[in-house]
Amino acid sequence: MDPNLEDSAIDDQSLETSSFPSATPTRVNKPKRNYRTKKRDSDNEKDGNEVMNENDSIESTSQTQQLASSSTGISLPYIQSQNAQNIGEVYPGLARLSFLDQDSGTGSGEDGGIGVNRPRRPLQQKSLPLQQQETPSSSEEEGDQSTASQTNQSPEILDAPPTTSPSAMSSGVSSDSSLVEIKDTALENKGRGLFSAAKDVLKPGALVFKELGYCQVVNDASLSCVCSACFKDTREEQGEDEKSATTGGGVSASNQRKLVRCAGCKVVWYCNKTCQIKDWKLHHQLECQGIQQSMKNAVMKDVWAKRSMDTTTVRALCRLVRRRVRVRISAAYKAEHGKMDAAQKQVNEVYYSGLDQKEDEWLDEHGATWIDQYLRVPKSQQDVSSKGFLDESTHFTKIMAVVMSCVVPAKEDRAAFMRGSSESEGEVEDASGTKGFELLRKLLSYGFSVTNLETTTAIGLALFVQSIPFMNHSCLPNCVYTFKGSRVECRVIREIQPGEELTISYIDQIGTTQERQKQLKEQYHFTCTCPLCQYFPVNPLIQPNQEALQAIVSKATIAPLLDSKQGFICANTSCTAQSDIGPILAMESQLAIYNKVELKCGTCGHVAELTQEIVQENQEEAERIVARFVREMNGRSDQQPKSGSRTFELAKVKLPETTDEKEAEEARKTAAALGGMNSVHEPSAAAIQCFEEAYRTLTGILPPQTRAKSRRSAGSSMDIDEDPVHRSALHRLVRQLEQTGFDEAVSHKNWVFALHRSLELERILNNTYIGHHPLKAIQGYYTCKIVNLLANLLLEESTIEIEESDHEQDSDEDEEMVGNSDDERDLQALRNVMSGGGGKKSKGLGAGSMQEQLMKRNQVGFVKTQDEVANKSKAAPIKRIQTESSRQLLMYLKSLIPKIEDAELLHQFRVCWGKDGKLASRYRHQVDSLKQALYYAELPFQETKA
Ligand SMILES: C[S@@+](CC[C@H](N)C(=O)[O-])C[C@H]1O[C@@H](n2cnc3c(N)ncnc32)[C@H](O)[C@@H]1O
């Protein structure tokens, strides 16, 4: 029995909940004691198979295997600030990465982790079995981890990771080629970036890489709801929302039933004993000990008990340092004995499996190096000495105090660690500060917030080292990332050309341009120059206000002579003149009087002509451009442009003549909703003109030289206030959608209300830029429901005759299904509205799903194959009538199909949900029944009756 475990929280008795079903015990339970850190060799020998100790170095973080289930989501980089650095080096990709850090400012040399040969004493950590042994110098140790097999290489060139990097995906073209490579962004001044190394275009939905974290923790707010080993979020199971997330370390009653708490530190929670044991071996052992030790300090006791300080970072740092220490010690053992010890082998067998094992081993071997060399402390923090950093922030002091107590228990070593003295051991080496602080800074710069997709709640913090840390930001990203447990997956959302940079969005994309820029500046210390920021001072993808729109329109009409933000650009390419847009705007009005206006450059005298025709041509082109632009952003560049603007002919609304106040009110609402559909817009033709540059940038067709030239210039003459109304964040959108009461309306089969709601929903969705895939998923989900609902309505509408003729024989059955005369009335009211008051009267309508009825009646299965689709008219013995309203409905319905396809694509690639996610099954249901509805909706109609 491992002494480190027997006293720990792993005993049944130590689990803080009795109701938890006990997992298969893997060891003999010993009486509960306080932590004992000294290892008993005899125990080790006796229970070799079960022993896990500090020497069990290569333990898996493969918890993600267990957790595939639920926690997937979007995330935002945790706290970010990394200054771009050009190192003028092309890195040949993860799978064959051999990049050389030539940047003298940061990197290996400065970090001191690699290539510095200085003797070090082992860490004074009693629980570590090897501590009495002569441990190789840290640099050697780390060299062991990272550069063991590179003895023949130049010292700066790192050992190439395994032929196929665990995180990189094969392109499918050649099995050992990675889809991504790390390269300098060259002219763009963004430092390094992740680029496509695929030979072909990467299509939306493609999985580019997946990556295990080097270390990960559940955040404070989710501790009692999310398993600290597998990141399973119990709130999902319980259908709880964020409200049930406990803050301040509190515990919700329902979660107490779900999770068990470590009885040692009383801080972390697990699904079960298996998870607990696994986490213990991997990470928690030392963390637990450290937390308990720090609790002896009154301040820290308060911190842990009340979470008066956020402990997420400190726990993450603890695990980060812990892994490095563990790996180093194990490497030392291996170096000394030439092999892994028996217990270590056992760990490998038990805890590594499949891909995770390979990746975990890779992380153990190379992770520390990658952190040291390739994750760079942002310039903004580099100048701050550790001392200053420490004094400046009591927060960090506290954090470091805790980390120290975890990883460097002996007081004198702790002091040395803090000072960064070369006297101290282990991780402590850095001319400008301590290793601990160095790591902390990197964690703060590169840590990613792990989120749960379904609730979009942040549930943890993880540090990745292989791929995702190198991805730059764009407000129009071509990739998104999701989490399966704590494993991150990156997928394509727009087509990516070979060699193109892969980007993600660090922030919510729904904000206005100003907001996005502000957030990026404050949080990440850079000015974004993505097309959306560069060309759209007003985010056209969220509804611009009228003034802003007007400003764009004014500029758009004279776009040929204007840069989209700079103002007048001289058409003479050798002239660099630019002038303010004001005088030119004034000339625009002349176009209404004269067919031609001449614009003379004040610098070189070059005269450019602007004619009505040019303006007209530009506007037409702009229309085409924007259609493609919108498609591009929806990741569907394979589709043909939609012709015309998107308005739905549902707006022929006549209020029914009624004296019933309630009915009239309802009808008015519906009419308003239907009328509102007209305002569902794509950007106006004039505004479209301003999209040109962005489109060109997006599609790779370069703008004319003159504009390219001006684009590089800084500053903007456009200063437009943005619409404050639509500064919604993701959750606000979801709330908005929820507030439409659509689900409720559907479940009550209140057609009028549901349609009304669906149109409202449609408006919300259309007015929101849906760039981030969870939003797209939500959009897809709701759109599916809308279409489904309308398809049913259409069927009801168009099968009135058969309903009537069959009614008698089916009446009993229908009676059962209807059960609510209000529904009938509502439906009739809707028909009245839709058909201008002339809805056909029918009995038995509003009864359940029309598809069900048709199914029953015709005994036909739903269409599954293309043949069946082709033959469906033969197979359909239904007489149907097409009324004006059903025709309109069908039109509307079809107009929604592209969105369904988008959503289905996302679903198909499981971009959004874990296999067992509730939303996934609900979504599946919607897609299925939608297909059924469409099948029936497209059955041949009888001639429309007059
Ligand atoms: C996660 S790192 C990305 C990799 C980074 N370029 C590098 O070389 O390590 C994030 C940092 O990259 C830089 N960065 C990311 N996106 C950028 C952008 N769109 N424009 C300028 N700098 C960017 C910022 O300095 C940011 O703090």
The ligand as a MOL file (V3000), in Angstrom:
LIG
                    3D

  0  0  0     0  0            999 V3000
M  V30 BEGIN CTAB
M  V30 COUNTS 27 29 0 0 0
M  V30 BEGIN ATOM
M  V30 1 C -1.4840 32.8000 -27.9590 0
M  V30 2 S -0.2360 33.8550 -28.5190 0 CHG=1
M  V30 3 C -0.2160 33.5220 -30.2230 0
M  V30 4 C 1.1430 33.1850 -30.6920 0
M  V30 5 C 2.0720 34.3370 -30.7480 0
M  V30 6 N 1.9080 35.0760 -31.9750 0
M  V30 7 C 3.4710 33.9020 -30.5640 0
M  V30 8 O 4.3310 34.2150 -31.4040 0
M  V30 9 O 3.7240 33.2260 -29.5640 0 CHG=-1
M  V30 10 C -1.0820 35.3620 -28.3780 0
M  V30 11 C -0.2590 36.5760 -28.6880 0
M  V30 12 O -0.0100 36.6750 -30.0600 0
M  V30 13 C -0.1450 38.0270 -30.4860 0
M  V30 14 N -1.3090 38.0930 -31.3620 0
M  V30 15 C -2.2870 37.2030 -31.4850 0
M  V30 16 N -3.1860 37.5720 -32.4000 0
M  V30 17 C -2.7550 38.7520 -32.8830 0
M  V30 18 C -3.2520 39.6540 -33.8540 0
M  V30 19 N -4.3740 39.4210 -34.5230 0
M  V30 20 N -2.5510 40.7790 -34.0840 0
M  V30 21 C -1.3990 41.0450 -33.4170 0
M  V30 22 N -0.8760 40.2380 -32.4790 0
M  V30 23 C -1.5530 39.0850 -32.2160 0
M  V30 24 C -0.4050 38.8600 -29.2610 0
M  V30 25 O 0.7990 39.3510 -28.8000 0
M  V30 26 C -0.9630 37.8490 -28.3000 0
M  V30 27 O -0.7380 38.2250 -26.9750 0
M  V30 END ATOM
M  V30 BEGIN BOND
M  V30 1 1 1 2
M  V30 2 1 2 3
M  V30 3 1 2 10
M  V30 4 1 3 4
M  V30 5 1 4 5
M  V30 6 1 5 6
M  V30 7 1 5 7
M  V30 8 2 7 8
M  V30 9 1 7 9
M  V30 10 1 10 11
M  V30 11 1 11 12
M  V30 12 1 11 26
M  V30 13 1 12 13
M  V30 14 1 13 14
M  V30 15 1 13 24
M  V30 16 1 14 15
M  V30 17 1 14 23
M  V30 18 2 15 16
M  V30 19 1 16 17
M  V30 20 1 17 18
M  V30 21 2 17 23
M  V30 22 1 18 19
M  V30 23 2 18 20
M  V30 24 1 20 21
M  V30 25 2 21 22
M  V30 26 1 22 23
M  V30 27 1 24 25
M  V30 28 1 24 26
M  V30 29 1 26 27
M  V30 END BOND
M  V30 END CTAB
M  END
